[in-house]
Amino acid sequence: MQQIRVLVAAARFIIRRGICALLGEEADLALAGEAADVRRAADLAGRRAPDVVLLDLELTSDDDDAVGRILARCPEARLLLLAEPADDVLVLAALRAGALGCVSARSSRGELLQGIRQVASRQSVIPSAILRRLVAAPGAPDMPEALTPREREILGLLARGWNDWQVADGAGVAVGTVRTHVSNILQKLGVDNRVAAVLFALRRGLASLDDG
């Protein structure tokens, strides 16, 4: 079994150690390191190349480029935020900077572990309650729409929280074809990541939070 290597970055010792202990109880997860600040997190990410970086959003309050700094050192890492319910502005900024999703700081053990595993498979993870607030929040001006019918279909399936394999099955195409479509969608919308594309789809009515 290939383990998912997770770097845990959180200022609060009890949260950081608790998550590290939790990872140690899961056969498919492994601790890649722990950090109490962004500088240390970026350094460890660059040296240890984790699959997932779990970042307490509290660390971004004093460092607007925290997500960018970590991903600059380890571009292949999938970044998952640990957020408080009222952190909408910081969450949106972090998602736009390249984070793949977030879980509530009040999540259950199962929800946190599921979030880590989903992000590791490049599936965006945003709880519906947070996603509804993000969709309603002020954002960048609408981007010009130039998507083909197939690209709209793919984007709508991504907005359901589906991973590439699920989208491929739902659309009746190969996984490689899905990834080509996703790349084209991001380029056409002028966004850097899938989360930003999903928010676009929801704001434009290309998908609904009530969909499957």
Sequence and secondary structure as in RCSB ss.txt:
>XXXX:A:sequence
MQQIRVLVAAARFIIRRGICALLGEEADLALAGEAADVRRAADLAGRRAPDVVLLDLELTSDDDDAVGRILARCP
EARLLLLAEPADDVLVLAALRAGALGCVSARSSRGELLQGIRQVASRQSVIPSAILRRLVAAPGAPDMPEALTPR
EREILGLLARGWNDWQVADGAGVAVGTVRTHVSNILQKLGVDNRVAAVLFALRRGLASLDDG
>XXXX:A:secstr
   EEEEEE SSHHHHHHHHHHHTT TTEEEEEEESSHHHHHHHHHHH  SEEEEEGGGGTT TTHHHHHHHH T
T EEEEEE TT HHHHHHHHHHT  EEEETT  HHHHHHHHHHHHTT  B  HHHHHHHHHS  S        HH
HHHHHHHHTTT  HHHHHHHHTS HHHHHHHHHHHHHHHT SSHHHHHHHHHHTTSS TT  
